[in-house]
Amino acid sequence: MDRAVEALGLCAAKLKGRSVRRMRLIATEACRAADNGDAFLERVRSETGLELEIINRETEARLAVSSCASLIGRETRSAVLFDIGGGSSEIAVIRLGENRSVRLANNISHWTSLPVGVVTLSERYGGHNVTPAIFEDMVAEVTALLGDFHCPDIEGNADNDGFHLIGTSGTVTTLAGVHLDLPRYDRRKVDGIWLSNDEVSAMQDKLLSWDFAGRAANPCIGPDRADLVLAGCAILEAIRRRWPSPRMRVADRGLREGILTDMMMRDGVWRAKRRRGGFNRPHPQRHDTRD
């Protein structure tokens, strides 16, 4: 809590130095799950002046979908978007017909929030010495949680070019960075990249073959994420088994971009800029805070 308040104090100072007319500040799973979540928000308000809003899981899923609107092509008929977080993982099934809504989130047919993320899973199973057996145990736990998600099958999704997965989280961006063999993580090269099913499997196998030191030495993982990445891969693997797809699109974006997109659409500037040939997705300046 002390570290979070200190960081938010820096954010508040930056906001005061800019002409910010409107903002939306949110808190997610950590504050939803914590017994003292409301007390923490009150401390943030009193010490920084920032008013945080604890959003529910459905709102979090919709914001994740909104952030990826420009990565869903006109040829896409359906997609499963997932956001693997630290304490929870949001999954949304998107079905697009002829009357698709401009707001991508309005095309969500089913969604769920799994009470498991890279932090919670790695804490239970350990993140340093992950054997193939431990990995499968993690996959099995997530698979069991997905079993409670009652959603009609997406017919022909394994062979249908109109269906694909889209992942927005540190797990998938890390896999993409390792796949590209980047000397350092570069969002510009990762955001929007397509990975085939075989490429995702190959990257997961590679990470599972490395020990902790090997994962920590990779510039796209580093020591801070070396104990979390395989837990994320286990969640991803359970999703891939539930919804087989020939390809997956990687999104280095998330709730911030979703908030920005929604606010711009409410102000009537998002669609206008697209019609004028301007930018087609928000890319606010951000630090590398994947998961």
N, C-alpha and C positions, 0 to 999 in steps of 0.2 A: 504493500500500500504506500509506503514511504517513497519507493522508487517511482511508482506510477504518478503520485501527486507531484513529485519533483519534475517529471517529464511533462506533465500537463501544465505545470507552471510556465515552462519554456514555451509551450504552444500558446498559452494565453498571452504571453508577452509579445509573441510574433503577431498575433491577431490584433493587438492594440496598435501596432505600428502600421496597420494597413486599413484601408477604407472598406471594411467588411460590413455590408448592409444586412446580410441574412446568413445564418449558418444552421446546420443540424449536427448535433454532437451525440453520438450513440455509444452505448455499452452493450456487450453481448453475453456470452455464456458464463464467463467468470462472475459477473455481477448477478446474472440470473440464478446461478447455483449457490452463491455464497450466502450464508446466513446474515452476514453483515453488509450485503451489497448496498442496501439503502443508506446505511451509515457511511459507507465509503463515498457514495455520491454526494452526501451532505458535506462531508469533509472537503471534497473537490470543490464544491460550490463556495464554501466559506473561505478556503485558502487560495483559490485561483479565480473565482468568479465565473467559472464555466458551469453551465447547466447541462448535465449529461442525462440522456434518456435511455432507459433500459428497454430495448426492443425485444419483442417475442420472436420465437423461432420462425414463424411464418414470414414476418417482416424481413428477417435476416435472409431467408431463402429468396424472397422477391427482390431484395436489393442485389443479391449475388447474380440473379438472372438479368436484372436491368443493366448491370455493369458490362455484360457480354453481348448486348444487343447487336453491335456491329460485327460480331464474329459469327452470327447466324446468317448464312446466305439465303437468297431467295429460293435456291434449289432444295433447301432443307425442309423436310416434311415433319420430322420429329427429332428430338434430341433429349439426352439425359445430362443435365448440368449438375455438377457436384462441387462443393466447397469443403475441403478437408481442413478443419480448423484445429485448434489446440485442445479444446474441450468438447467440441461437438462437430458433427459433419452434416451439412445440409444437402439434400438431394431434391431436384425438381425435374419432373417429366414434362417436357414441352411438346405440345402437339400443334402443328401449324397447318391450317387449311387455307382455302381461298380467301376467307374473311379474316385473315390474321390481323391482330391488333397492332397498332404502332407501338404500344407499350408491350414489350416482349413478355413481361411478367404476367400480363393478362392472358397469355396463352398457356399458362401452367395448368395442366390437367390434374396432376397429383404431386404431392410433395411430402417429405418427411425430414425429421431432424433426428439423427442418431446421437445418443448420449455418449459418444466416444470420439476422441480426436487423437492427434499424434502424441500429445503430452500424457493424457490419461492412459492410453494404450501402452506407451513405452514405460510408464511408471509401474504398470502391472506386470509386464513381461520382461522388462529390462531392455535397455537400448544399446548396451555396449557389446555383449556377446550374443548375437542373434543367430541361432542355427536355423537350418531349413525347417526342422521340426517346430521350433518356437514360432517361426514365421507362419507356418500353417496353423498353429494354434490361434494366432492373432487373426488370421483370415477367417477361421471357423467362428470366432466370437462375433466378428462383424457380420458374417453371413447369417448367423442366427438372428441378429438384430434386424437385418434386411428381410428375414422371413416374416416378420410382423408387419411389413409394409405391403399392404394389399393394393396392388396396382395392376390393371390389365396389361397383358403382354403387348409389346410392340411387335406386331407381326412382321416377320421377314427381316428383322433388324440386323441380323448377322450378315445378310447379303445385300441389303438395300442401301444404295448410295445416298438416299434421302435421309438416312438416320446416322447420327454419330454421337459420340460422347464429347463433352466439353468440360474441362477441369480448370478450376480457378483456385489454386492453393500453392503453398511452397513445395508440396510433394511433386506436383506435375511440372512446375517450373524448374525444379532441381533435376528431374529426369531429362527434361529438354536440354538444360545446360550441359549435363553429362553427355547426352547424345551428340550434341554439337561440339563437344570437346573444347569448350570455351576456356581461355586462359584466366578469365575472370567473368563473373556473371554479368550479362548484358541484357537488360530488359528489352531493348529494341530488337534483338535477334530472337528473343524467346516468345514474346507476346504475339499470338496468332499462328504460331507454327503448328503444322500437322505432324502427328506421329502415327505410324501404322501400328496395328496390333502387335506385329512381330517386333517392331522397334521398342515398344513399351516393355514387352516381355524380356527382350535382350538387356535393356537398361536395369530392370529389376533384378535379373539374374546376376548382372555385373555387381550391383551394389551389395547383393547378398553374399557374393564371393569375397568381398573386401572385409577386412577386420576393421575395428573402430578407428585405428590409426590411419588406415587407407582411406576411409570415408572422410575423416577429418582433414586429410591432406588435399582432398580434391577442392579446387578453388570455388566450385559451384555449391559445395556443401559446407565445409569449414567445421571447426570444432564445436561451434554452438548448435549445429544441426545434426551432427554425426550420430547422436543417440536418438534422434527423432525420425529420421528419414525412412527407416525400414518400417516403422509403425505406420507411417503414411502410405508406404507401398502396400502394406497389408490391407489397409482400408480400400485403396485403389483396386487391388486384386479382387476383393470381394465384390466391388461394384462391377468390374469387368466380367466376372463370372455370372452375375445376375443379368447384365445387359451386354452380351457379346456384340462387339462392333469392329468393323475392319479398320477404323481410324478414330483418333482422338485429337481434338483441338486444344491447344494449351493457351490459357489466358493468364497473363500477369496483371491482374486487376482484381478488384474485390468490392468490399462494401463502400469504400470511399468513392470509387467511380460510380457505383450504383446510386449513392446519395446525390452526387453531382448531376448525373443524368436525369434523375427524377426532378430535381430542383429546376434544371434547365427546361425540362418539358413543361413543368407547371408555369414557368415564366414565358413560355411560348417561343423560346429562342433555339431549342434543340432542332426541331423540324425545319425552322426557317434557315438555319445555317446549312443544313443538309441540302435544301433546295438550291441555295445559292452556290453550292459547290465548295463550301467551306469544310471544316474538319468534320469527320463522321464518327468520332469517338473522343471522349475526354481523356487527356493524358496529363493530369496534374503532376507537378513536380513531386516526387516521392523518394524517400530513402528505401533501401532494400529491407523491408520489414516482413518478408515472407514468413507466415506462421509465427 
